[in-house]
Amino acid sequence: MSSVDLAAAESAARAFLEALGVPPTRPGTRDTPGRMARAYAELFSVEPFDVTTFPNEEGYDELVLAASIPMRSVCEHHLLPFRGIAHVGYLPGDRIVGLSKLARIVEHYAARPQVQERLTKQVADWLMANLAPKGVGVVIKAEHSCMSLRGVRSLGAETVTSTLLGTLRTDWRSRQEFMALCGHAG
């Protein structure tokens, strides 16, 4: 990330810790401001990716689903992590996509501070715009540290979001099949 100023981030982390009464002068915390700066720079780095699509030569018209893609992001409200799994599927049109790209799209949008609702929609919208499939479905299930470690402290509570576009939104049978394959009632 060329726009990252690690020195400024480390200085801000030091001031942040001091303001919270955590002295960054003890042996165990002396290097914490630098570690914090590098950790957040790594969490927020967006990796570019190239889309590999192929002609749908066989005319495949059934659901393609990459299930249980591990994902992690950082809540934009508290800068605490949330993590879980994403199910990403589509009904092919004239083109199909390299399967690893489904995971890369999730990773790409999850790399910046985010809310789960927007992340779910961004992945679905990207597929619809760039692949022109007959339908797209994205379901993300995640545990949010901002809910489990602070506030209500609901350890293990999961948030599920979904975005269904095209045929997966309008045809109840396609929608039901997608949701069933994701492990959710349609």
N, C-alpha and C positions, 0 to 999 in steps of 0.2 A: 504494500500500500504506500504509494509515493507521497501521499498527503499526511502521513502519520508523523507526528513530532514526538518521538519517544522521550526526549529530554523534558519537554513540557508536560507530557502525560505523567512521567515519573515525579516531577515536582508537584503536580496537582494531586497525585496519589499520596505523596508524603503529607501535604497540607490536609487532605481529606482524613487520613488516619489520625493526625494530630488533633484535628477538630473533633473527632469522635473519642478522644482520650486514649488512643492506642499509640504509644510512643514508638516510632520507628528507629529507636536507638538501641534496643536490646539486641543481643546476638541473634536471636531467632527472627526478629522483624527488621533488622538493618537493611536487608536487601529486598524487603517486601514491596516497597514502592516501585522498584524496577521490574520485579516479577509481575506486579499488577499491570503495569503499563504494557509489558510484552504479552501478557496473557490476553488482555482485552484487544490489543492490536491483532493478535492471532485469531481470536474469536470473530472479529469484525472484518477479516480479510475475505474478499469476494474473489473466488477463483474463476477466471474466464473459462468458457467451454465452447467447443464447436459442436454444432448439431449435425449428426449423421442421420440422414433419412435415405430410404431406399424405395424404389417403385414397389407397389403392392402387386407384384406380378401374378400371384396366385389368386388375387381377388379375395383375400382373407377378410371376412366380415364379422368375425366373432370378437368377443372382448379380449383385449390384451391387458394383463394386470401385473404390475410389479408390486408385490405385497410385502408389508413389513419392512419397508426401507427405514433404517435407523436415521433419525434426524435430531438435531439440536439447534437451538437458537437462543437468543437473549431477549427477554421481555423489555420492550422499550419504555415501560413505565417505571421499572425498578432496577433495570440492568442486572437482573438475576436470570440464570439459565432456565430454560424449559427444554425437555427432551422427551422423545417418544418415537412413534413410528408413523410412516406415511404409506398409504395405499394409493397408487396412481395407476389409472387405467384409461383406455380409450378404445373406441370402435373405429377401426381404420377406414380411411377413405382411399384415395389414390396412392398414398404414401404410408410407409411404416417408419418407425424411428428405432435407432439402435437402443437396445434395452438399458444399457448403462446410462443413457442420457436422461431417463426418467429419474434416476437417483441424483444425477448431476443438477437437474433443474431444481429439485427440492433443496439440495445443498446450496446452490447459488442464491436462492431467495431467502434461505434461513440464515445466511452469513451476516446480515446486518440486524441491528435492534429491530424487533418485529412484534406484531401481535399475531396470534395463531389464526385468527379469522382472515386477516389480510394475506398471510402466507399461503393458506389453503386456496384462496381465490387467485393469487398471483400465479401459482403453479398451473392451475386449470386454465386460466386465461392465456398463459404463454403457449400451452399445448394447442389450444383451440386456434390461436392466431398463427402459429408457426407450422402446424401440421395439417390443419384443415380436416380433422377427422369428423366422423358422423356424430360422435359424442365423446365427452371427457368426464371422468369422475375422479375426485381427490378426496380422501378421508384422512385426517390427521388426528391421532390420539396421543396426548402428551400430558406429562405431569409438570406443573409450573412451580418452581422454587418460591416464587413470590406468594404462592398460596400455601405451600406445604411447610416452608421454613419460617414464615412470618405471618402476621395477621391472624387468620383463622387457624393456621397450622394443621391443615388437613392432609396429613401424610398419606400418600397413595391415591388421592383423588385425581382423576384424569378428566381432561377436557377433550371432547370429540367435536371436530368441525368437519363440514363437508361442503363441497361445491360440485354440482352436477350440471353439465351443459349439454346442449343438443339432445340427441336421442336418449341419453342417460337421464335427462331431466323430464322429457316429455312422454316417454314410453314406460309405463309402470313395470312391464316385464323386464326390460333392460335395466331399469333402476333397481328392481328387486334382485336380479342376478348379481349386479355389481355389489350391492350392499351385502348380500349373502356371502359372496366370495371374500369380502372384507371382514366378515365375522359380525356383521350388524344386521338387525332386522330391517327389511325393506319397507 
